[in-house]
Amino acid sequence: MTASVEQANGYLTQFFAPWIVEMGLEARAFDDGGGDFALPENPRLVHGGGITLAVLNGRFRLCTTVDLTTHFIRPLKPGEIDVRVDVLSNGKRMAYARVEMRAKGESRIAVTATAAFAYLED
């Protein structure tokens, strides 16, 4: 089941840590493979320095990060960032995702990440 954009934005403020909420991450669209997000410009944050996000599914179960690999390919200029999250696998106990970040309107990827998450509850 895929969450609606409105549901996802509500989940972002309800379930995520305050520092993630403060970043202003916004769900834009979902499809069968994943979702698209926007990360607005925020002068208090340094883009390209350790910001990797993934919103996996409409169930928003509690989970812990098992593995996270991030590649910073090129710097991101200040401004809004387009974020694409593809859910590679979403099983009963584990989920795997790939994330791509690029400056708004750019075709070249600036940051990629792959992540594995273990669900803490059934």
C-alpha positions as CSV (number, residue, x, y, z in Angstrom):
1,M,0.0,0.0,0.0
2,T,1.4,3.4,-1.0
3,A,0.9,6.4,1.2
4,S,-0.6,9.6,-0.3
5,V,1.5,12.7,-0.5
6,E,-0.6,14.3,2.3
7,Q,-0.2,11.2,4.5
8,A,3.5,11.1,3.9
9,N,4.0,14.7,4.8
10,G,2.0,14.1,8.0
11,Y,4.2,11.1,8.8
12,L,7.3,13.2,8.3
13,T,6.2,15.6,11.0
14,Q,4.7,12.9,13.3
15,F,7.3,10.2,13.3
16,F,10.6,11.7,12.3
17,A,13.2,13.4,14.6
18,P,12.9,17.1,15.1
19,W,16.1,17.8,13.1
20,I,14.6,16.0,10.1
21,V,11.3,17.9,10.4
22,E,13.3,21.2,10.6
23,M,15.0,20.4,7.2
24,G,11.5,20.8,5.6
25,L,11.6,17.6,3.5
26,E,8.4,17.4,1.5
27,A,6.8,14.5,-0.3
28,R,5.9,15.3,-3.9
29,A,4.8,12.0,-5.6
30,F,4.7,8.3,-5.2
31,D,4.6,5.4,-7.7
32,D,4.9,1.6,-7.4
33,G,8.7,1.8,-7.1
34,G,9.2,4.6,-4.6
35,G,8.7,8.3,-4.1
36,D,9.9,11.7,-5.0
37,F,10.7,14.4,-2.4
38,A,12.0,18.0,-2.3
39,L,14.5,19.3,0.2
40,P,14.1,23.1,0.2
41,E,17.1,25.5,0.6
42,N,17.9,26.0,4.2
43,P,20.9,28.3,5.0
44,R,21.3,26.6,8.4
45,L,22.1,23.3,6.7
46,V,25.1,22.3,4.6
47,H,23.9,20.4,1.5
48,G,26.1,17.5,0.6
49,G,27.3,16.8,4.1
50,G,25.7,13.7,5.5
51,I,22.1,14.3,4.6
52,T,20.6,11.0,3.4
53,L,16.9,10.3,3.8
54,A,14.6,7.5,3.0
55,V,10.8,7.2,3.5
56,L,10.1,3.7,2.7
57,N,6.4,2.8,2.7
58,G,2.9,3.7,3.8
59,R,3.1,1.6,6.9
60,F,5.9,3.6,8.5
61,R,6.9,0.8,10.9
62,L,9.7,1.5,13.4
63,C,13.0,0.5,12.1
64,T,16.7,0.7,12.6
65,T,19.5,1.3,10.0
66,V,21.5,-1.9,9.3
67,D,23.6,-0.5,6.5
68,L,24.0,2.8,4.8
69,T,26.4,3.5,1.9
70,T,26.6,7.1,0.6
71,H,28.5,8.5,-2.4
72,F,29.0,12.2,-2.7
73,I,29.6,12.6,-6.4
74,R,29.6,16.3,-6.8
75,P,28.8,19.3,-4.5
76,L,25.3,20.6,-4.3
77,K,24.9,24.3,-4.8
78,P,22.6,26.1,-2.3
79,G,19.0,25.7,-3.3
80,E,16.2,23.2,-3.4
81,I,17.2,19.5,-3.8
82,D,15.2,16.9,-5.7
83,V,15.3,13.5,-3.9
84,R,14.2,10.2,-5.4
85,V,13.8,7.2,-3.2
86,D,13.3,3.7,-4.8
87,V,12.3,0.9,-2.6
88,L,14.3,-2.1,-3.9
89,S,12.8,-4.6,-1.5
90,N,10.3,-4.3,1.4
91,G,9.9,-7.6,3.2
92,K,8.5,-8.7,6.5
93,R,11.7,-8.0,8.5
94,M,13.9,-5.9,6.2
95,A,13.7,-3.1,3.7
96,Y,16.2,-1.9,1.1
97,A,16.2,1.5,-0.6
98,R,18.2,3.5,-3.1
99,V,18.3,7.3,-2.9
100,E,19.4,9.8,-5.5
101,M,19.7,13.6,-4.9
102,R,20.2,16.3,-7.5
103,A,19.9,20.0,-7.5
104,K,16.4,21.1,-8.6
105,G,16.1,21.0,-12.4
106,E,19.5,19.3,-12.8
107,S,19.8,15.9,-14.5
108,R,23.2,15.0,-13.0
109,I,23.1,13.1,-9.7
110,A,25.0,14.7,-6.9
111,V,24.5,12.1,-4.1
112,T,23.5,8.5,-4.1
113,A,22.9,6.2,-1.2
114,T,21.8,2.6,-0.6
115,A,20.4,1.6,2.7
116,A,19.1,-1.5,4.6
117,F,16.7,-1.2,7.4
118,A,15.5,-3.9,9.9
119,Y,11.9,-3.5,11.2
120,L,11.7,-3.5,15.0
121,E,8.1,-4.8,15.1
122,D,5.9,-7.0,13.0
